[in-house]
Amino acid sequence: MGNITPTLRDPLSMFQVKDKVAIITGASGAFGRACALTLGALGTKLVLVSGSEAELANVLAEVKEVGGDAVTIKRRPDSLEDAEAIRDFALETYGRIDQLVIASGYNKAGFIQDMDYEDWQAVMDANIRGAWFMAKAVGSYWIENKIKGKMLLMSSVRGRHGNVSGYTAYCTSKGGSDALTRVLATEWGQYGITVNSIAPTVFRSKLTEWMWSDDPVGQATRKRSLSRIPLGRLGEAEDLMGMALYLLSPASDFCTGQIMYVDGGFTAG
Ligand SMILES: NC(=O)c1ccc[n+]([C@@H]2O[C@H](COP(=O)([O-])OP(=O)(O)OC[C@H]3O[C@@H](n4cnc5c(N)ncnc54)[C@H](OP(=O)(O)O)[C@@H]3O)[C@@H](O)[C@H]2O)c1
């Protein structure tokens, strides 16, 4: 008979995140908020990051409602200085950082024939540049302090698939985010740091609310998306939380550099 390890005796201990400390960028968004509530309810201490003080106050109140412990910082990781200030605020508040969740992101669709370079760049900056700055600031701290941190990025099925809707910026940014995930995982594996991404298809958020509206373009886009999703519905941020918890807890200690498709089966067909 093999040895029954403590983990096999108590499998749910693999998902323990109590007393860990997480930074969540884009905490005011649908995915960021859901992560904040999930981790907050499980006892992770949270540093909620966003450019909107009012939205942060709402999420903070909700985290407290589920018994969580959190602080907020109104700042976006637009530069290395911003990212280091966010990191230092987390360290001053809680003394360590275990998890980094990049939940910030943005899209501006437009066909390349009509699109301004500035709009393309704004999407790239929101979806990759901030992640790179945060990875640099927090990763340096993890390496220096021998902390086996966990980084979670938000990708999309659009990192792998094109789209007919004017997505040269968004798809390119998510493809870049997937590459960043793999490179960081490769470089940081030696330190025990894991880096993974969740790649959803459409879930309801400020970014996609228009697909739930009566707007004819929204309806047509919704119909087209649904026709490709075997499970027959669009997602909600909550649908992503099982995977988020897996990737942020010890359960995923041997998983790194992966793009996890939580997409109702979109990429299967
Ligand atoms: N919803 C979907 O269907 C879907 C599908 C696939 C992937 N994703 C990805 O999931 C992630 C989360 O998106 P979501 O759907 O939760 O969207 P969301 O509700 O719009 O939240 C996005 C967050 O990003 C921040 N943000 C917006 N523009 C930004 C910019 N230019 N620079 C830095 N931060 C910015 C916003 O925070 P503040 O404005 O408060 O700073 C907001 O809280 C994104 O990376 C998105 O691309 C979403």
The ligand as a MOL file (V3000), in Angstrom:
LIG
                    3D

  0  0  0     0  0            999 V3000
M  V30 BEGIN CTAB
M  V30 COUNTS 48 52 0 0 0
M  V30 BEGIN ATOM
M  V30 1 N -16.1920 39.8830 -20.6140 0
M  V30 2 C -15.7850 39.0440 -21.5220 0
M  V30 3 O -16.5810 38.5070 -22.3010 0
M  V30 4 C -14.3430 38.7010 -21.6400 0
M  V30 5 C -13.9970 37.6260 -22.4580 0
M  V30 6 C -12.6840 37.2590 -22.5430 0
M  V30 7 C -11.7350 37.9230 -21.8370 0
M  V30 8 N -12.0760 38.9750 -21.0370 0 CHG=1
M  V30 9 C -11.0280 39.6660 -20.3010 0
M  V30 10 O -11.2900 39.6200 -18.9150 0
M  V30 11 C -10.6410 40.7110 -18.2790 0
M  V30 12 C -11.6350 41.3830 -17.3480 0
M  V30 13 O -12.6430 41.9730 -18.1250 0
M  V30 14 P -14.1560 42.1440 -17.6660 0
M  V30 15 O -14.9670 41.4790 -18.6650 0
M  V30 16 O -14.2730 41.8060 -16.2330 0 CHG=-1
M  V30 17 O -14.3210 43.6710 -17.9750 0
M  V30 18 P -14.7510 44.9430 -17.1320 0
M  V30 19 O -15.8820 44.6010 -16.2540 0
M  V30 20 O -14.8900 46.0310 -18.1280 0
M  V30 21 O -13.4720 45.2000 -16.2360 0
M  V30 22 C -12.2560 45.6180 -16.7800 0
M  V30 23 C -11.4570 46.3700 -15.7420 0
M  V30 24 O -10.2610 46.8480 -16.3410 0
M  V30 25 C -10.0360 48.2010 -15.9830 0
M  V30 26 N -9.6720 48.9610 -17.1670 0
M  V30 27 C -10.5040 49.3970 -18.1630 0
M  V30 28 N -9.8010 50.0680 -19.0800 0
M  V30 29 C -8.5200 50.0550 -18.6530 0
M  V30 30 C -7.3310 50.5960 -19.1730 0
M  V30 31 N -7.3310 51.2800 -20.3040 0
M  V30 32 N -6.1810 50.4080 -18.4820 0
M  V30 33 C -6.1770 49.6950 -17.3310 0
M  V30 34 N -7.2920 49.1690 -16.7850 0
M  V30 35 C -8.4400 49.3440 -17.4460 0
M  V30 36 C -11.3150 48.7520 -15.4040 0
M  V30 37 O -10.9990 49.3180 -14.1560 0
M  V30 38 P -11.0310 50.8910 -13.8670 0
M  V30 39 O -11.6690 51.5720 -15.0610 0
M  V30 40 O -11.8500 51.0020 -12.6380 0
M  V30 41 O -9.5950 51.2330 -13.6860 0
M  V30 42 C -12.2070 47.5390 -15.1930 0
M  V30 43 O -12.4010 47.2900 -13.8340 0
M  V30 44 C -10.1200 41.6070 -19.4090 0
M  V30 45 O -8.7560 41.3490 -19.6110 0
M  V30 46 C -10.9180 41.1310 -20.6120 0
M  V30 47 O -10.2330 41.3550 -21.8270 0
M  V30 48 C -13.3630 39.3750 -20.9250 0
M  V30 END ATOM
M  V30 BEGIN BOND
M  V30 1 1 1 2
M  V30 2 2 2 3
M  V30 3 1 2 4
M  V30 4 1 4 5
M  V30 5 2 4 48
M  V30 6 2 5 6
M  V30 7 1 6 7
M  V30 8 2 7 8
M  V30 9 1 8 9
M  V30 10 1 8 48
M  V30 11 1 9 10
M  V30 12 1 9 46
M  V30 13 1 10 11
M  V30 14 1 11 12
M  V30 15 1 11 44
M  V30 16 1 12 13
M  V30 17 1 13 14
M  V30 18 2 14 15
M  V30 19 1 14 16
M  V30 20 1 14 17
M  V30 21 1 17 18
M  V30 22 2 18 19
M  V30 23 1 18 20
M  V30 24 1 18 21
M  V30 25 1 21 22
M  V30 26 1 22 23
M  V30 27 1 23 24
M  V30 28 1 23 42
M  V30 29 1 24 25
M  V30 30 1 25 26
M  V30 31 1 25 36
M  V30 32 1 26 27
M  V30 33 1 26 35
M  V30 34 2 27 28
M  V30 35 1 28 29
M  V30 36 1 29 30
M  V30 37 2 29 35
M  V30 38 1 30 31
M  V30 39 2 30 32
M  V30 40 1 32 33
M  V30 41 2 33 34
M  V30 42 1 34 35
M  V30 43 1 36 37
M  V30 44 1 36 42
M  V30 45 1 37 38
M  V30 46 2 38 39
M  V30 47 1 38 40
M  V30 48 1 38 41
M  V30 49 1 42 43
M  V30 50 1 44 45
M  V30 51 1 44 46
M  V30 52 1 46 47
M  V30 END BOND
M  V30 END CTAB
M  END
